[in-house]
Amino acid sequence: DPYGRAFETYETVRERVAEFVGSEADEIALTESTTDGINRIAGAIDWEPGDVVVRTDLEHAAGILPWKRLEREGVDVRVLETENGRVDREEYADAVPDARLVCFSAITWTHGTRLPVADLVEIADDAGAFTLVDAVQSPGQVPMDVSAWGADAVAAAGHKWVLGPWGAGFLYVDRDAATDLAPRAVGYRSVTDPNAPEIEYEAGAKRFEVGTTTPAAHVGLVEALDAIDAVGLDAIERRIAALTDRLKDGVPADRLLSPREFESGLVTIDVDDPEATVERLAERDVVVRSLPYPDAIRASVHAVSAEAEIDRLVDALAEEW
């Protein structure tokens, strides 16, 4: 029975992801990506004209475009400006009192900074706002505990630091928060009985799963999570810290846009022409990317990187200074 095996696999994956991120299994929905997860939340809220969404200016397109789409329906999107990849708590507190939803990243893709997730969630929660965290840069490089964060929802995926396959996203939704969410995309996996005269959503996060999908990507995700745990997140984090320190030692202080002290494996560097630098480094078999904001390049340093690769990057960047 292929359906029976598929559903058994879904549950196995759900339980494994929940164990990894610190939640209960019924609080995990299997998605395609972080973007997919954020959109599922955006589509499950009964928005009204004048509702306010607050996001930071540090967000990936995944945390920008769904809210931009809602502006067509009269939703006001308020962008919190930041400095050096940091959120000022007082300015944040001033921005959220009338918010319906607040969206921010656990680790910023722009600077590699770690935002104080639990503190920001608490401030938004006190204001009565729904809290949605983009955590795709967290799993696989730093420990994460969604229960400790206290957010209503956390979207992530396994194709970055977990080193898993594309298409293996996951969405945490707090069990109590889920009861007030009515997904617009509905299928037989979303409801308790697809043949019932009225829609009754599944309890918890499962209401965000829609129809038949291949379990393959999420099976790969489980294997990747097992590999991460076999090495140990503490060991991975120490290794990334040592390698990023090595890289930062070779970058002038006025060109380093990420924190000097370790926060993540993302290292953002100011160069005169980011696109040209990316192309020039690629010719030397060094892969970095340019960023739309800040106008810079970013290296992603994982535990599997080698010291020699870091040194090659530093040497290749020398002519930039």
Buried (B, 14 or more C-beta within 10 A) or exposed (E): EEEEEBEEBBEBBBBBBBBBBBBBBBBBBBBBBBBBBBBBBBBBBEBEEEBBBBBBBBBBEBBBBBBEBBEEEEBBBBBBEBEEBBBEEEEBBEBBBBBBBBBBBBBBBBBBBBBBBEBBBBBBBEBEBBBBBBBBBBBBBBBBEBBEBBBBBBBBBBBBBBBBBEBBBBBBBBEEBBEEBBBEEBEEBBBEEEEEEEEEBBEBBBBBBBEEBEBEBBBBBBBBBEEBEEEEBEEBBEBBBBBBBBBBEBBEEEBBBBBEEBBBBBBBBBBEEBEEBBEBBEEEEBEBEBBEEBBBBBBBBBBEBEEEBBEBBBEBBEEBE
